[in-house]
């Protein structure tokens, strides 16, 4: 009987260990998937920290470290007072994962300034198409401010033009100077409106 009890105990421990290992693998895969699809920089930082703490040798440990660094910089930019872009701006309009906007949102969350400029242009086109003008204009400016602070000279110049058309010369001058500091080579004149 003791042999039967020992064998049963070993079998039970083996099954529990296998189940625990499977659960750990499922937990790692779920966390890795959450990290790979997160769109808000703060969420990426939090999930990357969790992944690196729980699975320091996991298959996505190197990616988690890279994504965390990039998202932390994006988070720093988003915390600035002169960048008016909030969490809702990082929510896709549709739940379709193949939507190019979702890809641009992910890249922008990781600090890709070109993706941020593309998102700004989408809001600019939506405003021209007759969507809610103020909301679209605010998102357009917010994405350009974000791209500008990430180092996009083109976004800075576009903001200078925008604020010049809006009769806000102080902001126009600020973004024109930033564009020049980032290396932008403007045309001879900004536009047909004199300074």
Backbone as a printed PyTorch tensor [residue, N CA C, xyz], in Angstrom:
tensor([[[  0.8160,  -1.1950,   0.0000],
         [  0.0000,   0.0000,   0.0000],
         [  0.8550,   1.2520,   0.0000]],

        [[  1.9560,   1.3280,   0.7730],
         [  2.7650,   2.5250,   0.7360],
         [  3.3120,   2.7920,  -0.6660]],

        [[  3.6580,   1.7140,  -1.4030],
         [  4.1490,   1.9300,  -2.7680],
         [  3.0570,   2.5280,  -3.6400]],

        [[  1.8710,   2.0820,  -3.4960],
         [  0.7470,   2.6130,  -4.2590],
         [  0.5120,   4.0680,  -3.8930]],

        [[  0.5960,   4.3750,  -2.6350],
         [  0.4120,   5.7390,  -2.1690],
         [  1.5360,   6.6420,  -2.6730]],

        [[  2.7530,   6.1480,  -2.6480],
         [  3.8920,   6.9240,  -3.1500],
         [  3.7490,   7.1430,  -4.6560]],

        [[  3.3710,   6.1140,  -5.3860],
         [  3.1900,   6.2310,  -6.8390],
         [  2.0760,   7.2140,  -7.1630]],

        [[  0.9950,   7.1210,  -6.4040],
         [ -0.1270,   8.0410,  -6.6300],
         [  0.2900,   9.4690,  -6.3240]],

        [[  1.0480,   9.6500,  -5.2720],
         [  1.5260,  10.9910,  -4.9040],
         [  2.4430,  11.5540,  -5.9750]],

        [[  3.3470,  10.7200,  -6.4810],
         [  4.2430,  11.1640,  -7.5560],
         [  3.4660,  11.5150,  -8.8180]],

        [[  2.4800,  10.7110,  -9.1360],
         [  1.6520,  10.9950, -10.3130],
         [  0.9110,  12.3120, -10.1280]],

        [[  0.3630,  12.5120,  -8.9400],
         [ -0.3520,  13.7580,  -8.6440],
         [  0.5810,  14.9590,  -8.7310]],

        [[  1.7640,  14.8460,  -8.1800],
         [  2.7290,  15.9380,  -8.2630],
         [  3.1380,  16.2180,  -9.7030]],

        [[  3.3170,  15.1820, -10.4930],
         [  3.6730,  15.3480, -11.9070],
         [  2.5610,  16.0550, -12.6530]],

        [[  1.3220,  15.6260, -12.4210],
         [  0.1890,  16.2630, -13.0920],
         [  0.0360,  17.7210, -12.6720]],

        [[  0.2070,  17.9840, -11.3790],
         [  0.1230,  19.3700, -10.8870],
         [  1.2380,  20.2180, -11.4840]],

        [[  2.4320,  19.6650, -11.5540],
         [  3.5590,  20.3900, -12.1400],
         [  3.3330,  20.6780, -13.6060]],

        [[  2.7780,  19.6980, -14.3380],
         [  2.4760,  19.8940, -15.7600],
         [  1.4040,  20.9600, -15.9310]],

        [[  0.3680,  20.8970, -15.0910],
         [ -0.6980,  21.8950, -15.1700],
         [ -0.1670,  23.2800, -14.8300]],

        [[  0.6980,  23.3620, -13.8090],
         [  1.2780,  24.6500, -13.4270],
         [  2.1610,  25.1990, -14.5400]],

        [[  2.9360,  24.3190, -15.1570],
         [  3.7960,  24.7500, -16.2620],
         [  2.9610,  25.2440, -17.4400]],

        [[  1.8770,  24.5150, -17.7560],
         [  0.9910,  24.9320, -18.8420],
         [  0.3400,  26.2660, -18.5140]],

        [[ -0.0650,  26.4390, -17.2470],
         [ -0.6770,  27.7010, -16.8370],
         [  0.3390,  28.8400, -16.9380]],

        [[  1.5830,  28.5850, -16.5610],
         [  2.6310,  29.6010, -16.6580],
         [  2.8710,  29.9740, -18.1150]],

        [[  2.9060,  28.9700, -18.9850],
         [  3.0920,  29.2600, -20.4120],
         [  1.9230,  30.0530, -20.9660]],

        [[  0.6980,  29.6910, -20.5600],
         [ -0.4730,  30.4420, -21.0050],
         [ -0.4130,  31.8700, -20.4820]],

        [[  0.0140,  32.0400, -19.2220],
         [  0.1400,  33.3780, -18.6450],
         [  1.1900,  34.2030, -19.3600]],

        [[  2.2980,  33.5690, -19.7290],
         [  3.3500,  34.2740, -20.4580],
         [  2.8470,  34.6950, -21.8320]],

        [[  2.1670,  33.7950, -22.5110],
         [  1.6550,  34.1120, -23.8510],
         [  0.6070,  35.2190, -23.7950]],

        [[ -0.2510,  35.1610, -22.7940],
         [ -1.2890,  36.1950, -22.6660],
         [ -0.6660,  37.5590, -22.3690]],

        [[  0.3020,  37.5730, -21.4760],
         [  0.9690,  38.8390, -21.1420],
         [  1.7530,  39.3610, -22.3430]],

        [[  2.4100,  38.4590, -23.0560],
         [  3.1570,  38.8570, -24.2550],
         [  2.2080,  39.4460, -25.3070]],

        [[  1.0390,  38.8310, -25.4830],
         [  0.0460,  39.3320, -26.4460],
         [ -0.4800,  40.7040, -26.0160]],

        [[ -0.7650,  40.8530, -24.7360],
         [ -1.2350,  42.1510, -24.2230],
         [ -0.1950,  43.2290, -24.4490]],

        [[  1.0540,  42.8910, -24.1970],
         [  2.1480,  43.8420, -24.3860],
         [  2.2980,  44.2070, -25.8630]],

        [[  2.1640,  43.2300, -26.7400],
         [  2.3620,  43.4610, -28.1700],
         [  1.2190,  44.2450, -28.8040]],

        [[  0.0630,  44.2970, -28.1580],
         [ -1.0820,  44.9870, -28.7480],
         [ -1.4900,  46.2530, -27.9980]],

        [[ -0.8270,  46.5670, -26.8980],
         [ -1.1700,  47.7730, -26.1250],
         [ -0.9020,  49.0150, -26.9680]],

        [[ -1.7790,  50.0130, -26.8320],
         [ -1.6650,  51.2290, -27.6400],
         [ -1.3260,  52.4740, -26.8250]],

        [[ -1.5680,  52.4640, -25.5440],
         [ -1.2790,  53.6290, -24.7050],
         [  0.1260,  53.4590, -24.1140]],

        [[  0.9950,  54.4600, -24.2530],
         [  2.3650,  54.3200, -23.7480],
         [  2.4660,  53.8970, -22.2870]],

        [[  1.5910,  54.4100, -21.4370],
         [  1.6050,  54.0300, -20.0280],
         [  1.3190,  52.5480, -19.8360]],

        [[  0.4030,  52.0120, -20.6450],
         [  0.0990,  50.5820, -20.5700],
         [  1.2900,  49.7530, -21.0460]],

        [[  1.9620,  50.2090, -22.0810],
         [  3.1200,  49.4830, -22.6010],
         [  4.2160,  49.4330, -21.5350]],

        [[  4.4530,  50.5490, -20.8770],
         [  5.4740,  50.5900, -19.8180],
         [  5.1010,  49.6280, -18.6990]],

        [[  3.8610,  49.6860, -18.2520],
         [  3.4030,  48.8280, -17.1440],
         [  3.4980,  47.3450, -17.5240]],

        [[  2.9980,  46.9950, -18.7110],
         [  3.0220,  45.5940, -19.1410],
         [  4.4480,  45.0930, -19.3770]],

        [[  5.2960,  45.9550, -19.9120],
         [  6.6960,  45.5620, -20.1210],
         [  7.3880,  45.3070, -18.7930]],

        [[  7.1090,  46.1410, -17.8110],
         [  7.6820,  45.9250, -16.4800],
         [  7.1970,  44.5970, -15.8900]],

        [[  5.8950,  44.3210, -16.0370],
         [  5.3510,  43.0530, -15.5380],
         [  6.0030,  41.8710, -16.2430]],

        [[  6.1270,  41.9700, -17.5560],
         [  6.7140,  40.8660, -18.3220],
         [  8.1630,  40.6300, -17.8960]],

        [[  8.9270,  41.6790, -17.8000],
         [ 10.3480,  41.5340, -17.4380],
         [ 10.5180,  41.0080, -16.0150]],

        [[  9.5960,  41.3600, -15.1370],
         [  9.6690,  40.8740, -13.7610],
         [  9.2860,  39.3940, -13.6920]],

        [[  8.2140,  39.0080, -14.3690],
         [  7.7280,  37.6270, -14.2910],
         [  8.5200,  36.6640, -15.1700]],

        [[  8.9490,  37.1290, -16.3440],
         [  9.6070,  36.2460, -17.3110],
         [ 10.9040,  36.8930, -17.8160]],

        [[ 11.8940,  37.0480, -16.9470],
         [ 13.1260,  37.7360, -17.3630],
         [ 13.8640,  37.0340, -18.5030]],

        [[ 13.6410,  35.7270, -18.6490],
         [ 14.2760,  34.9850, -19.7370],
         [ 13.2580,  34.5520, -20.7850]],

        [[ 12.0760,  35.1740, -20.7840],
         [ 11.0170,  34.8060, -21.7160],
         [ 11.3680,  35.1690, -23.1510]],

        [[ 10.6130,  34.6250, -24.0920],
         [ 10.9160,  34.8730, -25.5030],
         [ 10.7610,  36.3360, -25.9240]],

        [[ 10.0180,  37.1210, -25.1760],
         [  9.8160,  38.5250, -25.5400],
         [ 10.5280,  39.4860, -24.5910]],

        [[ 11.4730,  38.9870, -23.8140],
         [ 12.1460,  39.8390, -22.8270],
         [ 12.8980,  40.9930, -23.4940]],

        [[ 13.6020,  40.7070, -24.5800],
         [ 14.3520,  41.7670, -25.2720],
         [ 13.3970,  42.7920, -25.8830]],

        [[ 12.3140,  42.3080, -26.4820],
         [ 11.3200,  43.2270, -27.0650],
         [ 10.6720,  44.0640, -25.9790]],

        [[ 10.3690,  43.4450, -24.8490],
         [  9.7430,  44.1730, -23.7420],
         [ 10.6340,  45.3120, -23.2700]],

        [[ 11.9240,  45.0550, -23.2010],
         [ 12.8660,  46.0930, -22.7810],
         [ 12.8940,  47.2420, -23.7750]],

        [[ 12.9580,  46.9170, -25.0610],
         [ 12.9760,  47.9440, -26.1020],
         [ 11.6750,  48.7360, -26.1160]],

        [[ 10.5510,  48.0370, -26.0850],
         [  9.2540,  48.7140, -26.1070],
         [  9.0880,  49.6000, -24.8820]],

        [[  9.5820,  49.1470, -23.7350],
         [  9.4600,  49.9400, -22.5200],
         [ 10.2250,  51.2480, -22.6390]],

        [[ 11.4420,  51.1740, -23.1650],
         [ 12.2520,  52.3830, -23.3330],
         [ 11.5680,  53.3730, -24.2710]],

        [[ 11.0720,  52.8700, -25.3930],
         [ 10.4320,  53.7480, -26.3730],
         [  9.1290,  54.3360, -25.8230]],

        [[  8.3310,  53.5140, -25.1530],
         [  7.0600,  53.9910, -24.6050],
         [  7.2820,  54.9700, -23.4520]],

        [[  8.3450,  54.7710, -22.6860],
         [  8.6380,  55.6990, -21.5870],
         [  8.9470,  57.0900, -22.1370]],

        [[  9.6680,  57.1620, -23.2530],
         [  9.9360,  58.4620, -23.8860],
         [  8.6330,  59.0840, -24.3820]],

        [[  7.7620,  58.2750, -24.9790],
         [  6.4600,  58.7780, -25.4440],
         [  5.6370,  59.2810, -24.2700]],

        [[  5.6730,  58.5520, -23.1800],
         [  4.9450,  58.9410, -21.9750],
         [  5.4660,  60.2780, -21.4420]],

        [[  6.7650,  60.4640, -21.5030],
         [  7.3610,  61.7280, -21.0560],
         [  6.8630,  62.8850, -21.9260]],

        [[  6.8160,  62.6660, -23.2400],
         [  6.3420,  63.7100, -24.1610],
         [  4.8680,  64.0140, -23.9020]],

        [[  4.0700,  62.9800, -23.6790],
         [  2.6390,  63.1820, -23.4410],
         [  2.3590,  63.9110, -22.1340]],

        [[  3.2980,  63.8870, -21.2090],
         [  3.0870,  64.5670, -19.9290],
         [  3.3770,  66.0630, -20.0050]],

        [[  3.9090,  66.5100, -21.1290],
         [  4.2040,  67.9390, -21.2920],
         [  2.9070,  68.7440, -21.3660]],

        [[  2.9570,  69.9870, -20.8890],
         [  1.7780,  70.8520, -20.9300],
         [  1.4500,  71.3220, -22.3380]],

        [[  2.4400,  71.3570, -23.2130],
         [  2.1940,  71.8660, -24.5650],
         [  1.8660,  70.7670, -25.5670]],

        [[  1.5840,  69.5650, -25.0990],
         [  1.1250,  68.4790, -25.9680],
         [ -0.2630,  68.0960, -25.4830]],

        [[ -1.2430,  68.4510, -26.2760],
         [ -2.6330,  68.2090, -25.8810],
         [ -3.1650,  66.9610, -26.5960]],

        [[ -2.7240,  65.8330, -26.0910],
         [ -3.1250,  64.5510, -26.6440],
         [ -3.3470,  63.6240, -25.4520]],

        [[ -4.5120,  62.9980, -25.4110],
         [ -4.8810,  62.2060, -24.2510],
         [ -5.0860,  60.7450, -24.6340]],

        [[ -5.3620,  59.9400, -23.6420],
         [ -5.4980,  58.4980, -23.8260],
         [ -6.5110,  58.1450, -24.9170]],

        [[ -7.6140,  58.8660, -24.9770],
         [ -8.6620,  58.5710, -25.9610],
         [ -8.1350,  58.6770, -27.3940]],

        [[ -7.1200,  59.4870, -27.6110],
         [ -6.5600,  59.6350, -28.9560],
         [ -5.8590,  58.3610, -29.4190]],

        [[ -5.4950,  57.4960, -28.4820],
         [ -4.8070,  56.2540, -28.8110],
         [ -5.7710,  55.0760, -28.9390]],

        [[ -7.0610,  55.3640, -29.0120],
         [ -8.0620,  54.3110, -29.1990],
         [ -8.4370,  54.2390, -30.6740]],

        [[ -8.3530,  53.0500, -31.2740],
         [ -8.6990,  52.9420, -32.6980],
         [-10.1910,  53.1620, -32.9200]],

        [[-10.5230,  53.6940, -34.0860],
         [-11.9200,  53.9410, -34.4100],
         [-12.6730,  52.6310, -34.6100]],

        [[-11.9790,  51.6100, -35.1260],
         [-12.6140,  50.3060, -35.3180],
         [-11.8030,  49.2490, -34.5780]],

        [[-12.4590,  48.1390, -34.2880],
         [-11.7920,  47.0520, -33.5620],
         [-11.0000,  46.1450, -34.4970]],

        [[-10.9890,  46.4500, -35.7800],
         [-10.2950,  45.6270, -36.7670],
         [ -8.7840,  45.7930, -36.6090]],

        [[ -8.1140,  44.7040, -36.2710],
         [ -6.6640,  44.7520, -36.0420],
         [ -5.8820,  45.0230, -37.3240]],

        [[ -6.4780,  44.7480, -38.4810],
         [ -5.7770,  44.9800, -39.7460],
         [ -5.9110,  46.4320, -40.2090]],

        [[ -6.6640,  47.2340, -39.4780],
         [ -6.8260,  48.6520, -39.7980],
         [ -5.4670,  49.3410, -39.6920]],

        [[ -5.0300,  50.0460, -40.7470],
         [ -3.7190,  50.7010, -40.6820],
         [ -3.6210,  51.7430, -39.5750]],

        [[ -4.7560,  52.2860, -39.1590],
         [ -4.7350,  53.2560, -38.0670],
         [ -4.2470,  52.6020, -36.7840]],

        [[ -4.6540,  51.3560, -36.5300],
         [ -4.2070,  50.6570, -35.3220],
         [ -2.6940,  50.4800, -35.3420]],

        [[ -2.1490,  50.1760, -36.5000],
         [ -0.6950,  50.0380, -36.6280],
         [ -0.0070,  51.3760, -36.3680]],

        [[ -0.5560,  52.4520, -36.9280],
         [  0.0190,  53.7810, -36.6910],
         [ -0.0900,  54.1810, -35.2230]],

        [[ -1.2050,  53.8200, -34.5700],
         [ -1.3580,  54.1290, -33.1510],
         [ -0.2990,  53.4080, -32.3270]],

        [[ -0.0540,  52.1470, -32.6530],
         [  0.9610,  51.3740, -31.9210],
         [  2.3470,  51.9910, -32.1320]],

        [[  2.6570,  52.3140, -33.3960],
         [  3.9660,  52.9000, -33.6860],
         [  4.1170,  54.2690, -33.0170]],

        [[  3.0480,  55.0620, -33.0340],
         [  3.0950,  56.3750, -32.3780],
         [  3.2770,  56.2200, -30.8710]],

        [[  2.6260,  55.2260, -30.2780],
         [  2.7860,  54.9770, -28.8380],
         [  4.2290,  54.6180, -28.5060]],

        [[  4.9270,  54.0550, -29.4770],
         [  6.3310,  53.6990, -29.2910],
         [  7.2760,  54.8030, -29.7630]],

        [[  6.7250,  55.9990, -30.0210],
         [  7.5650,  57.1540, -30.3250],
         [  7.8820,  57.3780, -31.7870]],

        [[  7.1390,  56.7630, -32.7020],
         [  7.3770,  56.9580, -34.1300],
         [  6.7220,  58.2640, -34.5680]],

        [[  7.5370,  59.2750, -34.8300],
         [  6.9950,  60.5940, -35.1800],
         [  6.3130,  60.6030, -36.5340]],

        [[  6.7560,  59.7670, -37.4680],
         [  6.1040,  59.7200, -38.7830],
         [  4.6970,  59.1480, -38.6680]],

        [[  4.5120,  58.1560, -37.8120],
         [  3.1730,  57.6120, -37.5740],
         [  2.2820,  58.6800, -36.9600]],

        [[  2.8230,  59.4860, -36.0620],
         [  2.0460,  60.5660, -35.4470],
         [  1.6340,  61.6040, -36.4920]],

        [[  2.5180,  61.9050, -37.4300],
         [  2.1770,  62.8560, -38.4980],
         [  1.0730,  62.2610, -39.3790]],

        [[  1.1590,  60.9650, -39.6870],
         [  0.1050,  60.3300, -40.5040],
         [ -1.2360,  60.3920, -39.7870]],

        [[ -1.2300,  60.1760, -38.4670],
         [ -2.4750,  60.2650, -37.7030],
         [ -3.0190,  61.6930, -37.7130]],

        [[ -2.1460,  62.6730, -37.6010],
         [ -2.5800,  64.0790, -37.6770],
         [ -3.2480,  64.3520, -39.0150]],

        [[ -2.6610,  63.8570, -40.0830],
         [ -3.2140,  64.0810, -41.4240],
         [ -4.5950,  63.4350, -41.5770]],

        [[ -4.7850,  62.2890, -40.9320],
         [ -6.1110,  61.6570, -40.9870],
         [ -7.1670,  62.5610, -40.3700]],

        [[ -6.8290,  63.1950, -39.2580],
         [ -7.7830,  64.1100, -38.6200],
         [ -7.9730,  65.3760, -39.4450]],

        [[ -6.9250,  65.8130, -40.1220],
         [ -7.0460,  66.9740, -41.0010],
         [ -7.9960,  66.6620, -42.1550]],

        [[ -7.8500,  65.4730, -42.7360],
         [ -8.7340,  65.0690, -43.8400],
         [-10.1680,  64.8620, -43.3460]],

        [[-10.3380,  64.3220, -42.1450],
         [-11.6740,  64.1190, -41.5900],
         [-12.3620,  65.4590, -41.3720]],

        [[-11.5980,  66.4570, -40.9260],
         [-12.1760,  67.7910, -40.7190],
         [-12.6240,  68.3760, -42.0470]],

        [[-11.8010,  68.2210, -43.0680],
         [-12.1590,  68.7310, -44.3980],
         [-13.3660,  68.0040, -44.9710]],

        [[-13.5340,  66.7310, -44.5690],
         [-14.6530,  65.9380, -45.0750],
         [-15.9540,  66.2660, -44.3520]],

        [[-15.8940,  67.1340, -43.3560],
         [-17.1070,  67.5780, -42.6910],
         [-17.3830,  66.9340, -41.3500]],

        [[-16.4530,  66.1880, -40.8150],
         [-16.6400,  65.6010, -39.4820],
         [-16.6170,  66.7430, -38.4580]],

        [[-16.9130,  66.4400, -37.2070],
         [-16.9410,  67.4330, -36.1330],
         [-15.6710,  68.2740, -36.1790]],

        [[-15.8020,  69.5000, -36.6530],
         [-14.6650,  70.3720, -36.9170],
         [-13.7460,  70.6220, -35.7430]],

        [[-14.3030,  71.0020, -34.5920],
         [-13.4670,  71.3220, -33.4340],
         [-12.7260,  70.0960, -32.9120]],

        [[-13.4280,  68.9740, -32.8170],
         [-12.7920,  67.7510, -32.3100],
         [-11.6790,  67.2980, -33.2440]],

        [[-11.9370,  67.3550, -34.5530],
         [-10.9270,  66.9330, -35.5230],
         [ -9.7310,  67.8880, -35.5090]],

        [[-10.0100,  69.1900, -35.3910],
         [ -8.9240,  70.1730, -35.3540],
         [ -8.0620,  69.9760, -34.1040]],

        [[ -8.7030,  69.6920, -32.9680],
         [ -7.9470,  69.4700, -31.7240],
         [ -7.0610,  68.2280, -31.8240]],

        [[ -7.5950,  67.1670, -32.4100],
         [ -6.7800,  65.9560, -32.5650],
         [ -5.6520,  66.1910, -33.5640]],

        [[ -5.9410,  66.9090, -34.6320],
         [ -4.9230,  67.2350, -35.6320],
         [ -3.7590,  67.9710, -34.9670]],

        [[ -4.0750,  69.0070, -34.2050],
         [ -3.0420,  69.7960, -33.5250],
         [ -2.3370,  68.9430, -32.4730]],

        [[ -3.0910,  68.1470, -31.7310],
         [ -2.4900,  67.3060, -30.6960],
         [ -1.4750,  66.3190, -31.2560]],

        [[ -1.8300,  65.6680, -32.3590],
         [ -0.8890,  64.7120, -32.9660],
         [  0.3370,  65.4330, -33.5260]],

        [[  0.1340,  66.6250, -34.0920],
         [  1.2920,  67.3770, -34.5860],
         [  2.1860,  67.8360, -33.4350]],

        [[  1.5840,  68.2520, -32.3250],
         [  2.3870,  68.6450, -31.1610],
         [  3.2050,  67.4600, -30.6510]],

        [[  2.5780,  66.3060, -30.6160],
         [  3.2570,  65.0950, -30.1720],
         [  4.4280,  64.7690, -31.1030]],

        [[  4.1650,  64.7770, -32.4120],
         [  5.2220,  64.4880, -33.3890],
         [  6.3300,  65.5250, -33.3060]],

        [[  5.9580,  66.7660, -33.1090],
         [  6.9390,  67.8420, -33.0020],
         [  7.8670,  67.6200, -31.8140]],

        [[  7.2930,  67.2610, -30.6720],
         [  8.1070,  67.0420, -29.4760],
         [  8.9260,  65.7540, -29.5620]],

        [[  8.5310,  64.8580, -30.4740],
         [  9.3390,  63.6610, -30.7260],
         [ 10.4840,  63.9620, -31.6930]],

        [[ 10.4850,  65.1920, -32.2550],
         [ 11.5990,  65.6000, -33.1080],
         [ 11.2790,  65.7360, -34.5820]],

        [[ 10.0000,  65.8280, -34.9370],
         [  9.6310,  65.9700, -36.3470],
         [  9.6560,  67.4410, -36.7520]],

        [[ 10.6350,  67.7940, -37.5740],
         [ 10.7130,  69.1810, -38.0440],
         [  9.5330,  69.5140, -38.9520]],

        [[  9.0630,  68.5250, -39.7160],
         [  7.9230,  68.7430, -40.6160],
         [  6.6600,  69.0570, -39.8130]],

        [[  6.4320,  68.3380, -38.7120],
         [  5.2690,  68.5960, -37.8650],
         [  5.3640,  69.9830, -37.2240]],

        [[  6.5600,  70.3690, -36.8080],
         [  6.7530,  71.6960, -36.2110],
         [  6.4250,  72.7840, -37.2190]],

        [[  6.8840,  72.6090, -38.4420],
         [  6.6140,  73.6040, -39.4820],
         [  5.1190,  73.6590, -39.8020]],

        [[  4.4840,  72.4910, -39.8620],
         [  3.0510,  72.4590, -40.1380],
         [  2.2680,  73.1480, -39.0280]],

        [[  2.7150,  72.9880, -37.7810],
         [  2.0760,  73.7050, -36.6710],
         [  2.2880,  75.2110, -36.7930]],

        [[  3.4720,  75.6220, -37.2250],
         [  3.7250,  77.0580, -37.4360],
         [  2.7390,  77.6160, -38.4470]],

        [[  2.5320,  76.8940, -39.5330],
         [  1.5640,  77.3410, -40.5520],
         [  0.1410,  77.3600, -39.9860]],

        [[ -0.2070,  76.3280, -39.2540],
         [ -1.5450,  76.2410, -38.6690],
         [ -1.8170,  77.4270, -37.7420]],

        [[ -0.8890,  77.6980, -36.8370],
         [ -1.0960,  78.7880, -35.8840],
         [ -1.0090,  80.1590, -36.5610]],

        [[ -0.2460,  80.2590, -37.6320],
         [ -0.2110,  81.5130, -38.3730],
         [ -1.5830,  81.7610, -39.0160]],

        [[ -2.1880,  80.7190, -39.6050],
         [ -3.5250,  80.8610, -40.2020],
         [ -4.5810,  81.1530, -39.1370]],

        [[ -4.3600,  80.6580, -37.9160],
         [ -5.2960,  80.8800, -36.8130],
         [ -5.0450,  82.2040, -36.0950]],

        [[ -4.1580,  83.0260, -36.6250],
         [ -3.8210,  84.3250, -36.0410],
         [ -3.2980,  84.1770, -34.6120]],

        [[ -2.3850,  83.2240, -34.4200],
         [ -1.7250,  83.0260, -33.1340],
         [ -0.2190,  83.1260, -33.3690]],

        [[  0.2770,  84.3550, -33.5440],
         [  1.6780,  84.5290, -33.9420],
         [  2.6950,  84.0280, -32.9130]],

        [[  2.3710,  84.0600, -31.6320],
         [  3.3280,  83.5940, -30.6250],
         [  3.5640,  82.0840, -30.7840]],

        [[  2.4730,  81.3290, -30.9200],
         [  2.6120,  79.8860, -31.1230],
         [  3.2440,  79.5780, -32.4810]],

        [[  2.8720,  80.3540, -33.4860],
         [  3.4620,  80.1420, -34.8180],
         [  4.9730,  80.3400, -34.7670]],

        [[  5.3930,  81.3790, -34.0690],
         [  6.8230,  81.6520, -33.9450],
         [  7.5340,  80.5450, -33.1630]],

        [[  6.8990,  80.0720, -32.1060],
         [  7.4840,  79.0000, -31.2930],
         [  7.7570,  77.7660, -32.1540]],

        [[  6.7640,  77.3460, -32.9360],
         [  6.9290,  76.1370, -33.7330],
         [  7.8080,  76.3560, -34.9600]],

        [[  7.8240,  77.5790, -35.4820],
         [  8.7440,  77.8810, -36.5760],
         [ 10.1870,  77.7790, -36.0810]],

        [[ 10.4560,  78.3430, -34.9090],
         [ 11.8030,  78.2630, -34.3280],
         [ 12.1980,  76.8160, -34.0200]],

        [[ 11.2400,  76.0330, -33.5350],
         [ 11.5170,  74.6290, -33.2480],
         [ 11.8240,  73.8680, -34.5420]],

        [[ 11.0630,  74.1500, -35.5920],
         [ 11.3100,  73.4970, -36.8830],
         [ 12.7170,  73.8190, -37.3900]],

        [[ 13.1010,  75.0800, -37.2720],
         [ 14.4420,  75.4790, -37.7020],
         [ 15.5180,  74.8100, -36.8550]],

        [[ 15.2830,  74.7380, -35.5400],
         [ 16.2500,  74.1000, -34.6510],
         [ 16.3950,  72.6030, -34.9580]],

        [[ 15.3140,  72.0030, -35.4440],
         [ 15.3520,  70.5810, -35.7890],
         [ 15.9290,  70.3300, -37.1830]],

        [[ 16.2360,  71.4230, -37.8910],
         [ 16.8770,  71.2690, -39.2020],
         [ 15.9790,  71.4870, -40.4010]],

        [[ 14.7850,  71.9980, -40.1950],
         [ 13.8770,  72.2230, -41.3250],
         [ 14.3770,  73.3930, -42.1690]],

        [[ 14.3480,  73.2270, -43.4750],
         [ 14.7090,  74.2880, -44.4160],
         [ 13.4300,  74.8300, -45.0510]],

        [[ 12.8850,  75.9300, -44.5030],
         [ 11.6120,  76.4390, -45.0210],
         [ 11.7900,  77.0900, -46.3880]],

        [[ 10.6690,  77.2000, -47.1090],
         [ 10.7230,  77.9540, -48.3570],
         [ 11.0040,  79.4240, -48.0490]],

        [[ 11.1400,  80.2280, -49.0780],
         [ 11.4890,  81.6350, -48.8960],
         [ 10.4960,  82.3400, -47.9750]],

        [[  9.2010,  82.0440, -48.0930],
         [  8.1890,  82.6510, -47.2460],
         [  7.2950,  81.5340, -46.7050]],

        [[  6.8180,  81.6930, -45.4640],
         [  5.9240,  80.6790, -44.8870],
         [  4.6540,  80.5290, -45.6930]],

        [[  4.0240,  81.6390, -45.9960],
         [  2.8040,  81.6360, -46.8100],
         [  2.5420,  83.0620, -47.2380]],

        [[  1.3540,  83.3600, -47.7120],
         [  1.0810,  84.6950, -48.2270],
         [  0.7050,  85.6970, -47.1450]],

        [[  0.7640,  85.3070, -45.8960],
         [  0.4340,  86.2240, -44.7890],
         [  1.7350,  86.7580, -44.2150]],

        [[  1.8370,  88.0820, -44.1380],
         [  3.0450,  88.6850, -43.6120],
         [  3.1060,  88.5390, -42.1000]],

        [[  4.3160,  88.5200, -41.5970],
         [  4.5170,  88.4100, -40.1430],
         [  4.1320,  89.6960, -39.4640]]])
